[in-house]
Amino acid sequence: MKRILDPLDERILAELTANARIAHIELGAKINLSRNAVRQRIERLERDGAIQGYTVRLGDSRRLSSLISAVIFVYRYDRMRGDEVLAVLRSLPEVVQCEVLSGEFDLMLRVNAASPERVHLVWKEIAAMPGVENTVTSFVLSAVF
């Protein structure tokens, strides 16, 4: 029976994708789980086939080509006062860049994820944050340089 991954499973997979050698205790600290709970979830993900093996990862340019890239523009209610949204964004491993903008939107985020569905889940998490009024998301079709 194929299980649906919950948000913690998705976070574990994202962290393992970024660093498959991360210690269970360090991973647990990042996602607020005990080391034992992380170990049990990883074992279940392996059993259920969500993790099908571990392999060598090539350099960043080769790795990035297999990821889905998106840009999310964020407009906040408070026009960038307070650090709550930024703190949460820092904790999302798929958010690889965050810049403060002038003009209509307050933030521009670069998101790299393994699938469009994962980009969608990250977007949902960002859009639901207190203080976020609106977002606009665009998928990157190709990199020119």
ROVOVEX-662174 format. One record per residue (C-alpha): residue number from 1; z, y, x. Coordinates in steps of 0.05 Angstrom, whole numbers, plus 32768, in hexadecimal, padded with zeros to 4 digits. Layout:
BEGIN
+-----+------+-------+------+
!   i !   up ! north ! east !
+-----+------+-------+------+
! NUM !    Z !     Y !    X !
...
+-----+------+-------+------+
***
This chain:
BEGIN
+-----+------+-------+------+
!   i !   up ! north ! east !
+-----+------+-------+------+
!   1 ! 8000 !  8000 ! 8000 !
!   2 ! 7FEB !  8044 ! 801C !
!   3 ! 8022 !  8078 ! 8019 !
!   4 ! 8018 !  80C2 ! 800E !
!   5 ! 8032 !  80EA ! 8049 !
!   6 ! 8069 !  811C ! 803A !
!   7 ! 806E !  815F ! 805E !
!   8 ! 809E !  8143 ! 8092 !
!   9 ! 806D !  810A ! 80A2 !
!  10 ! 8036 !  813E ! 80A9 !
!  11 ! 8061 !  8168 ! 80D8 !
!  12 ! 8071 !  812A ! 8102 !
!  13 ! 8027 !  8119 ! 8107 !
!  14 ! 8016 !  8161 ! 811A !
!  15 ! 804B !  8162 ! 8150 !
!  16 ! 8035 !  811E ! 816B !
!  17 ! 7FED !  8136 ! 816B !
!  18 ! 8002 !  8172 ! 8195 !
!  19 ! 802F !  8147 ! 81C3 !
!  20 ! 8031 !  80FC ! 81B8 !
!  21 ! 8066 !  80F5 ! 81EF !
!  22 ! 8098 !  8123 ! 81CD !
!  23 ! 80DE !  8106 ! 81CC !
!  24 ! 80F9 !  80F1 ! 8188 !
!  25 ! 8134 !  811F ! 8190 !
!  26 ! 8108 !  815B ! 81A1 !
!  27 ! 80D9 !  814B ! 8166 !
!  28 ! 8116 !  8145 ! 8139 !
!  29 ! 812E !  8189 ! 814E !
!  30 ! 80EB !  81A8 ! 813D !
!  31 ! 80E9 !  818B ! 80F7 !
!  32 ! 8133 !  8188 ! 80E7 !
!  33 ! 813C !  813C ! 80E8 !
!  34 ! 8169 !  810F ! 8111 !
!  35 ! 814B !  80E7 ! 814A !
!  36 ! 8156 !  80A7 ! 8124 !
!  37 ! 8133 !  80C2 ! 80E5 !
!  38 ! 80F8 !  80D8 ! 8110 !
!  39 ! 80F4 !  8093 ! 8130 !
!  40 ! 80F6 !  8070 ! 80EC !
!  41 ! 80C0 !  809E ! 80D0 !
!  42 ! 8093 !  8092 ! 810D !
!  43 ! 809C !  8047 ! 8107 !
!  44 ! 808A !  804B ! 80BC !
!  45 ! 804D !  8077 ! 80CC !
!  46 ! 8037 !  8042 ! 80FF !
!  47 ! 8042 !  8009 ! 80CD !
!  48 ! 801D !  802D ! 8095 !
!  49 ! 7FE2 !  803D ! 80C2 !
!  50 ! 7FEA !  8089 ! 80C4 !
!  51 ! 7FF5 !  8080 ! 8110 !
!  52 ! 7FC4 !  804C ! 8128 !
!  53 ! 7FD0 !  8052 ! 8172 !
!  54 ! 7FDC !  8080 ! 81AC !
!  55 ! 7FA6 !  8095 ! 81DC !
!  56 ! 7F94 !  80C4 ! 8215 !
!  57 ! 7F84 !  810A ! 81FD !
!  58 ! 7F4D !  8130 ! 8223 !
!  59 ! 7F51 !  8179 ! 8238 !
!  60 ! 7F59 !  81B1 ! 8205 !
!  61 ! 7F0E !  81BF ! 81FE !
!  62 ! 7EFF !  8177 ! 81EA !
!  63 ! 7F3C !  8172 ! 81BD !
!  64 ! 7F2E !  81B3 ! 8198 !
!  65 ! 7EE8 !  819C ! 8186 !
!  66 ! 7F07 !  8164 ! 815B !
!  67 ! 7F35 !  8193 ! 8135 !
!  68 ! 7F26 !  81BB ! 80F6 !
!  69 ! 7F30 !  8205 ! 8105 !
!  70 ! 7F40 !  823A ! 80D1 !
!  71 ! 7F54 !  8283 ! 80CF !
!  72 ! 7F88 !  8299 ! 809D !
!  73 ! 7F92 !  82E3 ! 808F !
!  74 ! 7FD7 !  82F2 ! 8072 !
!  75 ! 7FED !  832F ! 804A !
!  76 ! 8038 !  8337 ! 8045 !
!  77 ! 805F !  835D ! 8010 !
!  78 ! 8088 !  8382 ! 8044 !
!  79 ! 804F !  8394 ! 8074 !
!  80 ! 806E !  836D ! 80AF !
!  81 ! 80B7 !  8381 ! 80A9 !
!  82 ! 80E6 !  8347 ! 80BB !
!  83 ! 80D9 !  8309 ! 80E3 !
!  84 ! 80E2 !  82D1 ! 80B0 !
!  85 ! 8098 !  82C3 ! 80A5 !
!  86 ! 808A !  82C6 ! 80F0 !
!  87 ! 80C3 !  8295 ! 80FE !
!  88 ! 80A6 !  8262 ! 80CD !
!  89 ! 8060 !  826C ! 80E8 !
!  90 ! 8079 !  825E ! 812F !
!  91 ! 8095 !  821B ! 8117 !
!  92 ! 8052 !  8203 ! 80FC !
!  93 ! 802E !  81DC ! 8133 !
!  94 ! 7FEA !  81E8 ! 8114 !
!  95 ! 7FF1 !  8233 ! 8119 !
!  96 ! 7FD8 !  823F ! 8160 !
!  97 ! 7FCF !  828A ! 815D !
!  98 ! 7FEF !  82C3 ! 8136 !
!  99 ! 7FDA !  830B ! 813D !
! 100 ! 7FF3 !  834A ! 8119 !
! 101 ! 7FB9 !  8372 ! 80FC !
! 102 ! 7FAD !  83B9 ! 80E5 !
! 103 ! 7F88 !  83C2 ! 80A3 !
! 104 ! 7F8C !  839A ! 8063 !
! 105 ! 7FAD !  835A ! 807F !
! 106 ! 7FEB !  8357 ! 80A9 !
! 107 ! 7FE0 !  8316 ! 80CF !
! 108 ! 7FA6 !  82EC ! 80E8 !
! 109 ! 7FB7 !  82A3 ! 80F5 !
! 110 ! 7F8D !  8270 ! 8119 !
! 111 ! 7F9B !  822A ! 80FF !
! 112 ! 7F83 !  81EA ! 8120 !
! 113 ! 7F8D !  81AA ! 80F9 !
! 114 ! 7F74 !  8163 ! 80F7 !
! 115 ! 7F55 !  8169 ! 80B2 !
! 116 ! 7F44 !  819C ! 807C !
! 117 ! 7F7B !  817D ! 8051 !
! 118 ! 7FAE !  818E ! 8087 !
! 119 ! 7F94 !  81D6 ! 808B !
! 120 ! 7F9D !  81D9 ! 8040 !
! 121 ! 7FE5 !  81C1 ! 8045 !
! 122 ! 7FF4 !  81F4 ! 807C !
! 123 ! 7FD4 !  822A ! 8051 !
! 124 ! 7FFF !  8215 ! 8015 !
! 125 ! 803E !  8219 ! 8040 !
! 126 ! 802B !  825F ! 8059 !
! 127 ! 8016 !  8279 ! 8014 !
! 128 ! 8058 !  8261 ! 7FF6 !
! 129 ! 8083 !  8287 ! 8029 !
! 130 ! 80AF !  82BE ! 800D !
! 131 ! 8090 !  82FF ! 8023 !
! 132 ! 8048 !  82E7 ! 8024 !
! 133 ! 8020 !  830B ! 7FEE !
! 134 ! 7FDA !  82F2 ! 7FFA !
! 135 ! 7FAF !  82CA ! 802A !
! 136 ! 7F65 !  82C1 ! 8039 !
! 137 ! 7F4F !  8282 ! 805E !
! 138 ! 7F0D !  8275 ! 8081 !
! 139 ! 7EFA !  8234 ! 80A4 !
! 140 ! 7ED8 !  823C ! 80E8 !
! 141 ! 7E92 !  821F ! 80E5 !
! 142 ! 7E81 !  8224 ! 812F !
! 143 ! 7E97 !  8247 ! 816F !
! 144 ! 7E63 !  8273 ! 818F !
! 145 ! 7E8B !  8282 ! 81CF !
+-----+------+-------+------+
***
